[in-house]
Amino acid sequence: MLAAGPPLLERVLGHGPNDPFPYAVGPDLRPVGPLARVPDVNNYVEGLPPEETTVFVLGADGPLGRDLFLRLLAGGLVSLQVALGATLLALLLGVVVGSVAAWWGGWVDGVLSRLTEFVMAFPFILVMIAIGSRSDAFLDPYTVGGLLAPGALSLVVIIGAFTWFYPARIVRAQVLGLRRREFVEASRMVGARDWRILRTGVLPHLLPTLVAYGTLMLAANILLEAGISFLGVGIEAPTPSWGNLLAANWGSLLSVVPQPPQPTPPLPTIAPCAAIFATVLAFNLVGEGLREAADARGTR
């Protein structure tokens, strides 16, 4: 829905999530409400009478008069891109660090365990604010061939680089119990190397746990991205995300929006909050179900 919805709806409605509509905002800068028919901005720009109209399903998002529904879908896609990319990166780093620490033990385990504890205690939100306050963040222009939104890669790298410690601790505990199992000893007897045993024998046993925990991390990273963007140091406008949709009407840490005399309508605030709540709840329920299923298989 989030991947295919915005392009299809852009064709149906005739406008995109970043297109401004002057007639979607009243004289008091109050945006139109749900199911409003708004004069087409293209005729307005050309100086022609605005005869054609378009439908705003959830109304406009604010003083710029952009389609709230399309921005909500596009923002959800951006938020999921960041959360999924950061989760995959964190799981990859966690699997490597945790499995290496548990398999080789000794000073390797000591060094990697201290590194994990350091990352756990590191205030990476301050790093996000420091990087986000700069206009020349080196990863922001890269979109991986248009797959990611501008600025998403920076969030993926930073969130993933500072959230791998829980997967690492989980993997370490699992590998410590698996490395003395009979199938590991049998693999060694036939001459299999350590990396091959880890890749083909040990890691498949970790997949159910990693998948279950990955869904929970995905939900947490959606909240993390929304919070960072709400602070004004994540995804920057005009690219929508659920976090900066909230900041558009209420301001952020770096840019406070003065409120007009006319009260802001509640829907531009309620809609992103409801989308975040529903998505995070869904991933948490899926993760809890997968965890219970994995525990049930492990007890049989």
Secondary structure, DSSP 8 states (H G I E B T S, - for coil): -TTTHHHHHHHHHS--TT---GGGB-TTS-B--TTEEEE-HHHHHTTS----EEEESS-B-STT--BHHHHHHHHHHHHHHHHHHHHHHHHHHHHHHHHHHHHH-HHHHHHHHHHHHHHHH--HHHHHHHHHT-TT-TTTT--TTTTS-TTHHHHHHHHHHTS-HHHHHHHHHHHHHHTTSHHHHHHHHTT--HHHHIIIIIHHHHHHHHHHHHHHHHHHHHHHHHHHHHTTSSS-TTS--HHHHHHHHH--SS------SS---SHHHHHHHHHHHHHHHHHHHHHHHHHHHHHHHHH-
